[in-house]
Amino acid sequence: MTGHFERHVPADNMARFYRLEIQPTLFGDWSLRRSWGRIGTFGRARVERFATAEAALAAARRLAEAKCRRGYVRLPERLDLPFGRGA
């Protein structure tokens, strides 16, 4: 599960992103990776581990709801393709 959120406020020169990703780990638990920052930068990231996928999903939903309350808009899923053509 992934979620990509953005917030734009041109009057304040604000263009920010927030991304949530849930993935299984090699140790049998689940991780929630949060990354955020100004659009066009790598930003910052934090990874939290959970015992179950349901716990990770519940945490991701809480974070997503909080971001939407603060003015972020969830964008449709998109492919992250490498720049240029060819391999």
N, CA, C and O of each residue as an XYZ file, in Angstrom:
348
protein
N       0.841     -1.173      0.000
C       0.000      0.000      0.000
C       0.885      1.235      0.000
O       1.844      1.325      0.766
N       0.563      2.161     -0.844
C       1.269      3.434     -0.868
C       0.247      4.553     -0.949
O      -0.879      4.356     -1.405
N       0.649      5.702     -0.509
C      -0.187      6.888     -0.601
C       0.702      8.100     -0.796
O       1.703      8.259     -0.098
N       0.345      8.949     -1.736
C       1.121     10.147     -2.021
C       0.204     11.352     -1.835
O      -0.874     11.424     -2.426
N       0.648     12.302     -1.001
C      -0.135     13.491     -0.680
C       0.683     14.729     -1.018
O       1.909     14.721     -0.909
N       0.004     15.788     -1.427
C       0.680     17.053     -1.707
C      -0.151     18.204     -1.161
O      -1.375     18.133     -1.051
N       0.574     19.270     -0.823
C      -0.073     20.502     -0.364
C       0.605     21.673     -1.059
O       1.826     21.819     -1.008
N      -0.202     22.503     -1.709
C       0.301     23.669     -2.434
C      -0.376     24.926     -1.886
O      -1.603     25.007     -1.827
N       0.443     25.906     -1.487
C      -0.061     27.215     -1.068
C       0.823     28.253     -1.762
O       1.842     28.665     -1.208
N       0.439     28.680     -2.975
C       1.286     29.608     -3.733
C       1.571     30.920     -2.994
O       2.663     31.472     -3.129
N       0.627     31.415     -2.232
C       0.831     32.679     -1.523
C       1.977     32.581     -0.512
O       2.655     33.571     -0.238
N       2.188     31.389      0.039
C       3.267     31.162      1.011
C       4.477     30.482      0.378
O       5.412     30.106      1.085
N       4.473     30.317     -0.952
C       5.544     29.614     -1.658
C       5.745     28.212     -1.083
O       6.874     27.757     -0.900
N       4.617     27.531     -0.799
C       4.668     26.205     -0.206
C       4.258     25.151     -1.225
O       3.197     25.248     -1.842
N       5.099     24.157     -1.392
C       4.802     22.997     -2.238
C       5.445     21.801     -1.555
O       6.644     21.562     -1.704
N       4.642     21.048     -0.802
C       5.170     19.960      0.014
C       4.543     18.629     -0.376
O       3.450     18.582     -0.941
N       5.255     17.546     -0.065
C       4.740     16.201     -0.311
C       4.823     15.386      0.973
O       5.585     15.704      1.885
N       4.022     14.330      1.020
C       4.052     13.365      2.121
C       3.726     12.021      1.505
O       2.734     11.902      0.785
N       4.535     11.005      1.769
C       4.343      9.698      1.142
C       4.364      8.617      2.215
O       5.201      8.643      3.117
N       3.445      7.672      2.113
C       3.355      6.529      3.015
C       3.515      5.244      2.211
O       2.906      5.090      1.153
N       4.333      4.324      2.711
C       4.530      3.037      2.044
C       4.564      1.933      3.097
O       5.315      2.025      4.068
N       3.757      0.895      2.912
C       3.766     -0.273      3.794
C       4.369     -1.436      3.023
O       3.958     -1.738      1.903
N       5.368     -2.094      3.650
C       6.043     -3.212      3.001
C       6.404     -4.270      4.027
O       6.668     -3.941      5.184
N       6.421     -5.540      3.625
C       6.911     -6.575      4.542
C       8.427     -6.472      4.665
O       9.111     -6.044      3.736
N       8.934     -6.869      5.814
C      10.387     -6.871      6.010
C      10.906     -8.299      5.869
O      10.121     -9.242      5.766
N      12.207     -8.454      5.865
C      12.816     -9.779      5.769
C      12.669    -10.580      7.056
O      12.937    -11.781      7.063
N      12.252     -9.944      8.138
C      12.170    -10.598      9.438
C      10.755    -11.021      9.803
O      10.514    -11.455     10.930
N       9.816    -10.903      8.871
C       8.452    -11.367      9.104
C       7.514    -10.317      9.671
O       6.331    -10.597      9.867
N       8.007     -9.119      9.939
C       7.112     -8.063     10.389
C       6.867     -7.092      9.239
O       7.218     -7.379      8.094
N       6.265     -5.948      9.542
C       5.883     -4.986      8.503
C       6.472     -3.624      8.815
O       6.641     -3.264      9.980
N       6.783     -2.872      7.780
C       7.336     -1.536      7.973
C       6.431     -0.491      7.324
O       5.819     -0.725      6.282
N       6.369      0.667      7.976
C       5.675      1.828      7.438
C       6.744      2.884      7.208
O       7.340      3.390      8.160
N       6.983      3.213      5.958
C       7.974      4.230      5.609
C       7.243      5.523      5.300
O       6.375      5.568      4.428
N       7.607      6.585      6.031
C       7.036      7.909      5.805
C       8.137      8.796      5.251
O       9.235      8.846      5.807
N       7.855      9.488      4.170
C       8.810     10.466      3.651
C       8.052     11.759      3.389
O       6.883     11.746      3.005
N       8.746     12.882      3.605
C       8.109     14.181      3.474
C       9.147     15.243      3.154
O      10.343     15.055      3.379
N       8.668     16.356      2.628
C       9.569     17.468      2.329
C       9.008     18.358      1.241
O       7.839     18.261      0.867
N       9.865     19.219      0.750
C       9.490     20.127     -0.331
C       9.507     19.353     -1.648
O      10.406     18.545     -1.882
N       8.525     19.594     -2.501
C       8.463     18.927     -3.797
C       9.709     19.286     -4.593
O      10.088     20.454     -4.673
N      10.342     18.281     -5.180
C      11.565     18.482     -5.937
C      12.818     18.117     -5.156
O      13.921     18.137     -5.703
N      12.650     17.778     -3.862
C      13.781     17.353     -3.047
C      13.556     15.919     -2.596
O      12.466     15.372     -2.762
N      14.590     15.313     -2.027
C      14.444     13.970     -1.474
C      13.709     14.010     -0.141
O      13.064     13.034      0.243
N      13.801     15.124      0.560
C      13.108     15.273      1.830
C      13.721     14.414      2.921
O      14.899     14.062      2.873
N      12.903     14.089      3.897
C      13.327     13.274      5.031
C      12.501     12.009      5.052
O      11.473     11.919      4.381
N      12.955     11.019      5.830
C      12.225      9.755      5.898
C      12.339      9.157      7.293
O      13.301      9.404      8.020
N      11.344      8.374      7.643
C      11.332      7.633      8.901
C      10.665      6.280      8.644
O       9.672      6.197      7.921
N      11.215      5.235      9.235
C      10.659      3.895      9.088
C      10.256      3.381     10.457
O      11.040      3.430     11.405
N       9.023      2.887     10.558
C       8.528      2.275     11.790
C       8.188      0.825     11.493
O       7.702      0.508     10.407
N       8.439     -0.055     12.450
C       8.144     -1.477     12.267
C       6.939     -1.869     13.104
O       6.747     -1.377     14.216
N       6.119     -2.778     12.541
C       4.918     -3.267     13.198
C       4.878     -4.782     13.111
O       5.415     -5.368     12.171
N       4.246     -5.418     14.086
C       4.168     -6.874     14.122
C       3.238     -7.428     13.044
O       3.473     -8.514     12.515
N       2.183     -6.680     12.719
C       1.212     -7.163     11.734
C       0.957     -6.113     10.664
O       1.207     -4.923     10.859
N       0.458     -6.578      9.540
C       0.102     -5.663      8.453
C      -1.064     -4.772      8.872
O      -1.133     -3.609      8.474
N      -1.984     -5.318      9.680
C      -3.138     -4.544     10.122
C      -2.713     -3.364     10.993
O      -3.272     -2.273     10.878
N      -1.725     -3.576     11.864
C      -1.236     -2.489     12.719
C      -0.566     -1.403     11.875
O      -0.757     -0.213     12.128
N       0.208     -1.806     10.887
C       0.864     -0.838     10.002
C      -0.175     -0.063      9.198
O      -0.051      1.148      9.016
N      -1.193     -0.760      8.721
C      -2.251     -0.109      7.943
C      -3.047      0.872      8.810
O      -3.409      1.951      8.341
N      -3.321      0.512     10.056
C      -4.044      1.411     10.949
C      -3.228      2.677     11.207
O      -3.779      3.778     11.211
N      -1.933      2.531     11.421
C      -1.070      3.698     11.633
C      -1.037      4.575     10.382
O      -1.076      5.801     10.486
N      -0.964      3.956      9.200
C      -0.940      4.707      7.946
C      -2.252      5.470      7.748
O      -2.244      6.612      7.289
N      -3.364      4.847      8.091
C      -4.661      5.525      7.955
C      -4.752      6.732      8.884
O      -5.249      7.786      8.488
N      -4.271      6.579     10.123
C      -4.286      7.714     11.058
C      -3.451      8.873     10.517
O      -3.873     10.028     10.574
N      -2.268      8.561      9.996
C      -1.412      9.606      9.443
C      -2.046     10.261      8.221
O      -1.982     11.481      8.067
N      -2.660      9.455      7.347
C      -3.298      9.992      6.145
C      -4.443     10.932      6.517
O      -4.594     11.995      5.915
N      -5.243     10.547      7.500
C      -6.354     11.408      7.933
C      -5.832     12.720      8.509
O      -6.396     13.785      8.258
N      -4.758     12.638      9.279
C      -4.184     13.862      9.861
C      -3.667     14.785      8.766
O      -3.854     15.999      8.847
N      -3.027     14.237      7.752
C      -2.505     15.068      6.660
C      -3.644     15.717      5.883
O      -3.544     16.883      5.500
N      -4.717     14.983      5.650
C      -5.862     15.553      4.928
C      -6.505     16.679      5.736
O      -6.955     17.669      5.159
N      -6.554     16.542      7.062
C      -7.081     17.625      7.898
C      -6.209     18.870      7.812
O      -6.703     19.984      7.989
N      -4.923     18.697      7.542
C      -4.000     19.833      7.455
C      -3.908     20.425      6.056
O      -3.103     21.327      5.821
N      -4.721     19.931      5.119
C      -4.774     20.542      3.797
C      -4.073     19.771      2.697
O      -4.036     20.236      1.558
N      -3.516     18.606      3.000
C      -2.890     17.790      1.962
C      -3.978     17.090      1.158
O      -5.043     16.771      1.685
N      -3.703     16.856     -0.111
C      -4.637     16.175     -1.007
C      -3.978     14.895     -1.478
O      -2.824     14.900     -1.906
N      -4.721     13.790     -1.396
C      -4.180     12.513     -1.861
C      -4.238     12.472     -3.382
O      -5.282     12.725     -3.983
N      -3.098     12.149     -3.996
C      -3.016     12.063     -5.449
C      -3.159     10.610     -5.882
O      -2.840      9.706     -5.111
N      -3.631     10.370     -7.101
C      -3.717      9.001     -7.598
C      -2.325      8.377     -7.688
O      -1.318      9.071     -7.827
N      -2.301      7.067     -7.606
C      -1.028      6.345     -7.716
C      -0.403      6.628     -9.077
O      -1.101      6.760    -10.082
N       0.913      6.717     -9.090
C       1.616      6.979    -10.351
C       2.883      6.144    -10.371
O       3.428      5.788     -9.327
N       3.338      5.841    -11.564
C       4.571      5.078    -11.711
C       5.764      5.994    -11.574
O       5.791      7.079    -12.153
N       6.749      5.564    -10.813
C       7.996      6.296    -10.727
C       8.950      5.724    -11.770
O       9.626      4.727    -11.516
N       9.005      6.342    -12.925
C       9.826      5.855    -14.020
C      11.171      6.569    -14.027
O      11.253      7.747    -13.679
N      12.222      5.862    -14.422
C      13.528      6.522    -14.502
C      13.527      7.558    -15.626
O      12.750      7.470    -16.577
N      14.414      8.536    -15.490
C      14.527      9.562    -16.509
C      15.197      8.990    -17.758
O      15.985      8.047    -17.678
N      14.877      9.564    -18.891
C      15.497      9.153    -20.145
C      14.835      7.924    -20.732
O      13.875      7.385    -20.182
N      15.369      7.496    -21.854
C      14.832      6.324    -22.542
C      15.853      5.206    -22.509
O      17.054      5.431    -22.361
N      15.344      4.011    -22.650
C      16.237      2.858    -22.676
C      16.583      2.383    -21.288
O      16.135      2.948    -20.291
N      17.385      1.340    -21.234
C      17.722      0.761    -19.935
C      18.952      1.286    -19.362
O      19.347      0.880    -18.270
